[in-house]
Amino acid sequence: MKTSSTTPSSTLSERARLLLRALVENYVRDGQPVGSRTLARTAGLDLSPASIRNVMADLEDLGLISSPHASAGRVPTPLGYRLFVDSLLEVRPLDSAEVRTLKQRLTPDMDTKALVESASDLLSAVTQMAGMVRVPRPDHAALSQIEFLRLSGRQVLAILVMNKREVQNRILELDREYSHAELQQMANYLNQHLAGRNLRQAREQILKEMKAVREHMNTLMLAAIELGERACCDDEGGDDLIFAGQTHLMDYAELSSVEKLRSLFEAFTEKRQLLTLLDNCINAEGVQIFIGQESGHQVLDDCSVVTAPYSVGGRIVGVLGVIGPTRMAYERVIPVVDITARLLGAALNSRN
């Protein structure tokens, strides 16, 4: 789990830790600033409201809580949430019925796209936040067959069959028109040389052949290699990040301003910042938690992101996660993200 070395947990007394924990739990549950009287009722400590106010003043001096506006209550700061997550949180494992329900929605008989979409939907539905899944990297999928279908004008549909069962379609705009027979000849040549390789290996082999034998190759075969290189290029960034439930974020008051929502939805549409964040987690072990500015992206300054990698054949192939307000039920979200990643990896692994 991602932690922060700047969290001043060692400087807190036991009662300060208990009061901070109670304050965070109350605020997450109710969404209202928490006052000393509320803490006196819920913290389980035999302290007067005056004593509690003194401890809260100390927590505020440490930057762990703050007072919004003129309210007498306090709310956690991102640093307060970080200390809570690192030192005070008690994660509740999902019960067997919940795990069984998730498992029923992620079955090996689904293709990769359907599995990824289902995982994203599940994350959103269970947490009532935005779910996202980084599609498995294509270099882990073997190319079984490639075909070209002539469309109108110079457009060609490249059909890539991966792992003998999954189909990826890409429309390519060519420099000139090719006949059906020419496209078939190109496909035959590429299938002979590329079958069984993953897309990265296929592209490397294509580029190697282009460099080594260009002067000895006839025009059609050279065109075939160039066409194959374009078809196998995996950096177009199409459906590489699947979202679900972005509109759930509109239900949280702290994210509901027009400006914040506009920025968030632009990030969902553009994807680049979120892809960067998830790709930075691809080699991490277990659940990663980014609170506020920890993500490194300004658009997420009022959000928390909880992620976990998923694996196939012992290799991490993607990352999934949840985006929500910093005021999220971490004890619930963390196990949901963790088990969903494990179940998605298991379903993908069973198919290969």
Secondary structure as UniProt FT lines:
FT   TURN            5..6
FT   HELIX           9..11
FT   HELIX           14..30
FT   HELIX           36..42
FT   HELIX           49..61
FT   TURN            62..63
FT   STRAND          65..66
FT   TURN            69..70
FT   STRAND          74..76
FT   HELIX           78..83
FT   HELIX           84..88
FT   HELIX           96..105
FT   TURN            108..109
FT   HELIX           112..127
FT   STRAND          130..134
FT   HELIX           138..140
FT   STRAND          142..150
FT   TURN            153..154
FT   STRAND          155..162
FT   TURN            163..165
FT   STRAND          166..173
FT   HELIX           180..194
FT   TURN            195..196
FT   HELIX           199..213
FT   HELIX           214..216
FT   HELIX           219..232
FT   STRAND          241..244
FT   HELIX           246..251
FT   HELIX           253..255
FT   HELIX           258..270
FT   HELIX           272..280
FT   TURN            281..283
FT   STRAND          288..291
FT   HELIX           292..295
FT   HELIX           298..300
FT   TURN            301..302
FT   STRAND          303..312
FT   TURN            313..314
FT   STRAND          315..325
FT   HELIX           330..351
//
